[in-house]
Amino acid sequence: MPSSAHTLPLCTVALLSFSISACQPIDTTATHSDTENWSCQSQDAPFSYSACRIKAEALTDGRYSLKLFWQQSESAQPLLTFDNLMSTLPSNQALSFAMNAGMYNKDYAPIGYTIIEGKEVRALNLNEGGGNFHLLPNGVMWWDKSGKVQITESNALNELLAEGKAQPWYATQSGPMLVINNEIHPQFKPDSTSLKIRNGAGVCDDGTIQFVNSDEPVTFYQFASLFKDNLSCPNALFLDGGIASALYAPSIDKHDKKEMGVMIGVVENKE
């Protein structure tokens, strides 16, 4: 984490900030929740958070796809915002929801393993170091051309890649892992006092992929416990926190205006 706009309604003129208020209208180009396949909701317990979920099987039939977005197609400039992302989508596609997809440097380039449409943007990062990314074990959220989404500890994925057993079409690496094979990250402490806004993703027992943004500062242990105990996700990955956490979920009036690196989102093909 380092450090085409919509017309603003009158109720938000005084709030030129990072996130949208509840009084701003929903982008009319966006789809509403298709609750059979995906939905977004806000919850108050065990803490305040917003979550979007999509059925894993919905990503395999062609109507919906999970994608990573980084640069504008006509240049090497990063997209930076959800608004810019949406402006690049074809007319037959709509962004159902999206969030920031991992940590980035001062140039908004990813610092971890990144694959976009089969092209390696950044090699797998197995280095030791400081900061949340290197709070090992860290991990990779990845999926192949079939749309099967997995979250794998970085060294384990390195072995799969070497053996030819993993062929990511998209991949984003971040850290730390939140939940690893149904166990909370061993370095998280229940009595921690480090409170931050945090966002992450999990692959869950009910056949969904969950994308969560805390709406209040929480510890790593609290955030990981949400995925393990409340959402029943055996594997979950921290994406980023603080000023970098961003969510686009128009069905629940969420539309952060922050600048970020790689973004992850569910796109609906309307044809």
Disulfide bonds with the S-S distance in Angstrom:
Cys11-Cys23 2.41
Cys40-Cys52 2.03
Cys204-Cys233 1.92
